[in-house]
């Protein structure tokens, strides 16, 4: 916890807001743009996502890459010179994240401050993660007429998941509408993050459960689904499949086994493999691989659902993190 708070000195909101380069790049972005945060260890995954979306209209142009070390900035610039890339040197986050360690938690503090900054600039935007397969263009969804929410949040699981698992925030891909309400929401999220050992998805889930204070809507599974969709009958493939189910250090190998990896050994793009993958997903033929991490998570999901069904206790278990938050941070 001390490490997180000390590192927080580098995440001061005023410093980011007053940075001229940050102001200019935010101003240059189209409406409803996406934001990806990365360090040098996320380069292969980010390049895989860039290859996946290379032929989707305006996806690259509508995505802002927030890099936190010079390696990630330089490598992205070399492979894709026309990207919108911002560099914010953050030494305490240059190492590889381990679930539940202080560096991992500090990343969420940084993410919250980026969100708070963009809200202050009156921008509405997607927070997205590159460990996600895009079958279709998320940015093609028209959000201009959707005025009944402050934040659109992704769900854990898939359409086939148990009802008690649905309407639980995953926290990988979500949309934030700039408003006084969302400013208050993320100011509160930040306070809890810097005083307790919690992530932003956990706090967003908590605040969204508080009656009608915040207008939170869950994104339909036809738009974004978790990795669990792969382990169903694979009907009605979503726009996006979030592939965050591997947390044992073998995520890239798992994505390769899913046949959703699109890079050569030198990290250059193989466009033909993207076409094949989109076709494979549309046909419901993604390999249903079994790994130690997957088996652990499936066990924790089943246990969490059992606990959620216990009268009285289940309500609080579901609200305050439960097994879903636990397995994401430990396994």
C-alpha positions as CSV (number, residue, x, y, z in Angstrom):
1,X,0.0,0.0,0.0
2,X,2.8,2.4,0.8
3,X,4.3,1.8,-2.6
4,X,1.0,2.7,-4.3
5,X,0.7,6.0,-2.3
6,X,4.3,7.0,-3.0
7,X,3.8,6.2,-6.6
8,X,0.7,8.3,-6.6
9,X,2.9,11.4,-6.5
10,X,3.6,10.8,-10.2
11,X,-0.1,10.6,-11.0
12,X,-1.0,14.1,-9.8
13,X,-4.0,15.2,-11.8
14,X,-2.9,18.8,-12.1
15,X,0.4,17.9,-13.6
16,X,-1.3,15.9,-16.4
17,X,-4.0,18.6,-17.0
18,X,-1.3,21.3,-17.4
19,X,0.8,19.3,-19.8
20,X,0.6,21.1,-23.2
21,X,1.3,18.0,-25.3
22,X,-1.5,16.2,-23.4
23,X,-3.9,19.0,-24.0
24,X,-3.1,19.1,-27.7
25,X,-3.4,15.4,-28.3
26,X,-6.7,15.1,-26.4
27,X,-8.1,18.1,-28.4
28,X,-7.1,16.3,-31.6
29,X,-9.1,13.2,-30.9
30,X,-12.5,12.5,-32.6
31,X,-15.6,12.1,-30.4
32,X,-16.0,8.9,-28.5
33,X,-12.3,7.9,-29.0
34,X,-10.6,5.0,-27.2
35,X,-7.7,5.1,-24.8
36,X,-5.1,2.3,-24.3
37,X,-2.6,2.5,-21.5
38,X,0.6,0.5,-21.8
39,X,4.2,-0.1,-20.7
40,X,7.0,-1.9,-22.5
41,X,5.7,-5.3,-21.4
42,X,2.4,-4.8,-23.2
43,X,3.9,-4.1,-26.6
44,X,3.4,-7.5,-28.1
45,X,-0.3,-7.6,-27.0
46,X,-0.8,-4.0,-28.3
47,X,0.8,-4.8,-31.7
48,X,-1.4,-7.8,-31.9
49,X,-4.5,-5.6,-31.3
50,X,-3.2,-3.1,-33.9
51,X,-2.9,-5.9,-36.4
52,X,-6.4,-7.2,-35.6
53,X,-7.9,-3.7,-36.2
54,X,-5.7,-2.5,-39.0
55,X,-8.4,-2.8,-41.7
56,X,-11.3,-1.5,-39.5
57,X,-12.1,2.1,-40.6
58,X,-10.6,4.8,-38.3
59,X,-9.9,2.5,-35.4
60,X,-6.2,3.4,-35.2
61,X,-7.0,7.1,-35.8
62,X,-9.6,7.1,-33.0
63,X,-7.4,5.5,-30.4
64,X,-5.1,7.4,-28.1
65,X,-2.1,5.4,-26.8
66,X,-0.9,6.5,-23.3
67,X,2.6,5.1,-22.9
68,X,4.4,5.1,-19.6
69,X,8.0,4.5,-20.6
70,X,10.2,5.4,-23.6
71,X,10.4,1.8,-25.0
72,X,6.7,1.5,-25.5
73,X,6.5,5.0,-27.1
74,X,9.5,4.3,-29.4
75,X,8.4,0.8,-30.5
76,X,4.8,1.8,-31.3
77,X,6.1,4.8,-33.2
78,X,8.4,2.6,-35.3
79,X,5.7,0.1,-36.2
80,X,2.9,2.6,-36.7
81,X,4.2,6.2,-37.2
82,X,0.7,7.7,-37.6
83,X,-0.7,6.7,-34.2
84,X,-1.7,9.2,-31.6
85,X,0.8,8.4,-28.9
86,X,1.4,10.3,-25.7
87,X,4.3,9.6,-23.3
88,X,4.0,10.1,-19.6
89,X,7.2,8.7,-17.9
90,X,6.1,6.7,-14.9
91,X,9.2,4.8,-13.5
92,X,7.3,2.8,-10.9
93,X,5.1,1.2,-13.6
94,X,7.8,0.2,-16.1
95,X,8.1,-3.3,-14.7
96,X,5.8,-6.2,-15.5
97,X,2.7,-6.2,-13.4
98,X,1.9,-9.1,-11.1
99,X,-1.8,-9.5,-10.0
100,X,-2.5,-8.0,-6.6
101,X,1.0,-6.4,-6.1
102,X,1.5,-2.7,-5.5
103,X,2.5,-2.0,-9.1
104,X,-0.6,-3.6,-10.4
105,X,-2.7,-1.5,-8.0
106,X,-0.9,1.7,-8.9
107,X,-1.8,1.1,-12.5
108,X,-5.4,1.5,-11.6
109,X,-4.6,4.7,-9.8
110,X,-3.0,6.1,-12.9
111,X,-6.0,4.9,-15.0
112,X,-8.4,6.7,-12.7
113,X,-6.4,10.0,-13.0
114,X,-6.4,9.7,-16.8
115,X,-10.1,9.3,-16.7
116,X,-10.5,12.3,-14.4
117,X,-8.4,14.4,-16.7
118,X,-10.3,13.5,-19.8
119,X,-13.6,14.3,-18.0
120,X,-12.2,17.7,-17.0
121,X,-11.5,18.3,-20.7
122,X,-15.1,17.5,-21.4
123,X,-14.4,14.4,-23.5
124,X,-16.4,11.2,-23.7
125,X,-14.4,8.2,-24.4
126,X,-13.8,4.4,-24.3
127,X,-11.2,2.9,-21.9
128,X,-10.1,-0.2,-23.8
129,X,-7.5,-3.0,-23.4
130,X,-5.5,-4.6,-26.2
131,X,-6.0,-8.2,-24.9
132,X,-9.3,-8.1,-26.7
133,X,-10.2,-9.7,-30.0
134,X,-12.3,-7.3,-32.2
135,X,-14.5,-9.2,-34.6
136,X,-16.2,-5.9,-35.5
137,X,-15.5,-2.2,-35.1
138,X,-16.6,-1.1,-31.6
139,X,-16.4,2.6,-32.7
140,X,-19.1,1.9,-35.3
141,X,-21.7,1.8,-32.6
142,X,-23.7,5.1,-32.5
143,X,-23.7,6.5,-29.0
144,X,-25.0,10.0,-29.8
145,X,-28.6,9.1,-29.0
146,X,-27.8,7.1,-25.8
147,X,-28.3,9.9,-23.3
148,X,-29.7,7.9,-20.4
149,X,-26.4,6.8,-18.9
150,X,-23.3,8.3,-17.4
151,X,-21.1,5.2,-17.9
152,X,-21.4,2.1,-20.0
153,X,-19.7,-0.9,-18.3
154,X,-18.7,-4.3,-19.6
155,X,-20.0,-7.4,-17.9
156,X,-18.1,-10.5,-16.7
157,X,-19.0,-13.7,-18.4
158,X,-21.2,-14.3,-21.4
159,X,-24.9,-14.5,-22.3
160,X,-24.8,-18.2,-21.2
161,X,-23.4,-17.3,-17.8
162,X,-25.5,-17.8,-14.6
163,X,-27.8,-14.9,-13.9
164,X,-26.0,-14.1,-10.7
165,X,-22.7,-13.6,-12.6
166,X,-24.2,-11.2,-15.0
167,X,-24.3,-7.4,-14.4
168,X,-20.9,-7.5,-12.7
169,X,-18.3,-5.1,-14.1
170,X,-15.3,-6.7,-15.8
171,X,-13.4,-3.4,-16.1
172,X,-11.5,-3.9,-19.4
173,X,-13.6,-2.0,-21.9
174,X,-16.0,0.7,-20.8
175,X,-17.4,4.0,-22.0
176,X,-17.5,7.2,-19.9
177,X,-19.7,10.2,-20.8
178,X,-18.2,13.5,-19.6
179,X,-20.5,15.2,-17.0
180,X,-20.6,16.6,-13.5
181,X,-21.9,13.3,-12.4
182,X,-19.0,11.2,-13.8
183,X,-16.6,13.8,-12.4
184,X,-18.0,13.2,-8.9
185,X,-18.0,9.4,-9.5
186,X,-14.3,9.2,-10.4
187,X,-13.2,11.7,-7.8
188,X,-14.8,9.3,-5.3
189,X,-13.2,6.3,-6.9
190,X,-9.8,7.9,-6.7
191,X,-10.3,8.7,-3.0
192,X,-11.1,5.1,-2.2
193,X,-8.2,3.8,-4.3
194,X,-5.7,6.0,-2.5
195,X,-7.1,5.1,1.0
196,X,-7.9,1.4,0.5
197,X,-6.4,-1.5,-1.5
198,X,-9.0,-1.6,-4.2
199,X,-9.2,-1.3,-8.0
200,X,-11.3,1.1,-10.0
201,X,-13.7,-1.6,-11.3
202,X,-14.4,-2.7,-7.7
203,X,-15.3,0.8,-6.7
204,X,-17.3,1.6,-9.9
205,X,-19.3,-1.5,-9.2
206,X,-19.9,-0.4,-5.7
207,X,-21.0,3.1,-6.6
208,X,-23.2,1.9,-9.5
209,X,-25.1,-0.2,-7.0
210,X,-26.1,2.8,-5.0
211,X,-29.6,3.4,-6.3
212,X,-30.1,6.2,-8.8
213,X,-27.1,8.4,-7.9
214,X,-25.2,7.3,-11.0
215,X,-26.7,6.2,-14.2
216,X,-24.8,3.1,-15.1
217,X,-25.7,0.8,-17.9
218,X,-24.3,-2.6,-18.7
219,X,-23.1,-3.2,-22.3
220,X,-25.0,-6.0,-23.9
221,X,-23.2,-9.3,-24.5
222,X,-23.8,-9.0,-28.2
223,X,-21.3,-6.1,-28.1
224,X,-18.7,-7.2,-25.5
225,X,-18.4,-10.7,-24.0
226,X,-15.8,-12.3,-21.8
227,X,-13.6,-15.2,-22.7
228,X,-16.3,-17.5,-21.4
229,X,-18.1,-17.1,-24.7
230,X,-15.5,-19.4,-26.2
231,X,-16.7,-22.2,-23.9
232,X,-20.3,-21.9,-24.9
233,X,-21.9,-23.1,-28.2
234,X,-20.3,-20.0,-29.8
235,X,-23.5,-18.7,-31.3
236,X,-24.0,-15.0,-32.0
237,X,-20.4,-13.9,-31.7
238,X,-20.0,-10.4,-30.1
239,X,-18.2,-7.5,-31.5
240,X,-15.4,-7.9,-28.9
241,X,-14.2,-10.9,-26.9
242,X,-12.2,-9.9,-23.8
243,X,-9.3,-12.4,-23.4
244,X,-8.3,-11.6,-19.8
245,X,-8.9,-15.1,-18.6
246,X,-5.2,-16.0,-18.5
247,X,-3.4,-14.5,-15.5
248,X,-0.7,-17.2,-15.0
249,X,1.9,-15.5,-17.3
250,X,0.9,-17.5,-20.3
251,X,-1.7,-15.2,-21.9
252,X,0.0,-14.8,-25.2
253,X,0.4,-18.6,-25.6
254,X,-3.3,-19.0,-24.8
255,X,-4.3,-16.4,-27.4
256,X,-2.1,-18.3,-29.9
257,X,-3.9,-21.5,-29.0
258,X,-7.2,-19.7,-29.6
259,X,-5.8,-18.9,-33.1
260,X,-6.2,-15.2,-32.3
261,X,-2.5,-14.2,-32.5
262,X,-1.6,-12.3,-35.6
263,X,2.1,-11.5,-35.4
264,X,5.3,-12.9,-36.8
265,X,8.2,-13.6,-34.6
266,X,9.6,-10.1,-35.3
267,X,6.2,-8.7,-34.2
268,X,5.2,-7.7,-37.7
269,X,1.5,-8.1,-38.7
270,X,0.1,-11.1,-40.7
271,X,-3.1,-9.6,-42.1
272,X,-4.3,-12.9,-43.6
273,X,-4.5,-14.4,-40.1
274,X,-6.9,-11.7,-39.0
275,X,-9.2,-12.5,-41.9
276,X,-9.1,-16.2,-40.9
277,X,-9.8,-15.4,-37.3
278,X,-12.8,-13.2,-38.0
279,X,-14.2,-16.0,-40.1
280,X,-13.4,-18.6,-37.5
281,X,-15.2,-16.6,-34.8
282,X,-18.2,-16.0,-37.0
283,X,-18.5,-19.7,-37.6
284,X,-18.2,-20.6,-33.9
285,X,-15.0,-22.6,-34.3
286,X,-12.6,-21.1,-31.7
287,X,-10.6,-23.9,-30.0
288,X,-11.8,-24.5,-26.4
289,X,-8.4,-24.8,-24.8
290,X,-8.0,-25.9,-21.2
291,X,-5.2,-24.4,-19.1
292,X,-4.4,-24.5,-15.4
293,X,-5.4,-20.9,-15.0
294,X,-8.7,-21.5,-16.8
295,X,-9.5,-24.4,-14.6
296,X,-8.8,-22.4,-11.5
297,X,-11.0,-19.6,-12.7
298,X,-13.8,-21.8,-13.7
299,X,-13.7,-23.3,-10.2
300,X,-13.7,-19.9,-8.6
301,X,-16.6,-18.8,-10.8
302,X,-18.6,-21.8,-9.7
303,X,-17.8,-21.2,-6.1
304,X,-18.6,-17.5,-6.3
305,X,-22.0,-18.3,-7.9
306,X,-22.7,-20.8,-5.0
307,X,-21.9,-18.1,-2.4
308,X,-24.0,-15.5,-4.2
309,X,-27.0,-17.8,-3.8
310,X,-26.7,-17.9,0.0
311,X,-29.5,-15.8,1.5
312,X,-28.4,-12.4,2.9
313,X,-24.7,-13.3,2.7
314,X,-24.9,-13.6,-1.1
315,X,-26.1,-10.1,-1.6
316,X,-23.1,-8.6,0.2
317,X,-20.7,-11.1,-1.4
318,X,-21.8,-10.1,-4.9
319,X,-21.6,-6.4,-4.1
320,X,-18.2,-6.2,-2.4
321,X,-16.0,-7.9,-4.9
322,X,-16.6,-11.6,-4.2
323,X,-14.8,-14.4,-6.0
324,X,-14.9,-12.5,-9.3
325,X,-12.5,-9.9,-8.0
326,X,-10.5,-12.4,-6.1
327,X,-9.7,-14.7,-8.9
328,X,-8.8,-11.9,-11.3
329,X,-6.2,-10.6,-8.8
330,X,-4.7,-13.8,-7.5
331,X,-4.7,-16.4,-10.3
